[in-house]
Amino acid sequence: MTPQLLHLHLTFKYFDEIKAGTKPEEYRRADKWLHKLEGKEFDGIRLYRGYEKAGPDTLMDKPWRGFTLKTITHPHFDNVPTLVCAIPVAD
């Protein structure tokens, strides 16, 4: 059976931070992602560095550890408090 992976494309900056171990969670807007994640189980997460050709420097696999809902204020969300799905990606 093919593993069920959650595929996430990230900006170069966030991909590189996760790879360096300085970004422990990936955030996705809950209003767009909650229905995609809620009640689902995945075998793992596949992270892509943008839409570059997949290779050892542009692809990471992480274990699926679920997600939590959080309200964060972040420049990516125009510094407005935003409800997000926080997906753990740290090793």
Protein Blocks (a to p, Z undefined) as FASTA:
>chain_A
ZZddddddddfklmmmmmnopafbdcddfklmmmmmgopacfbdcddehjadcdfklccc
dddebjaddddddfkloopacddddddfbZZ
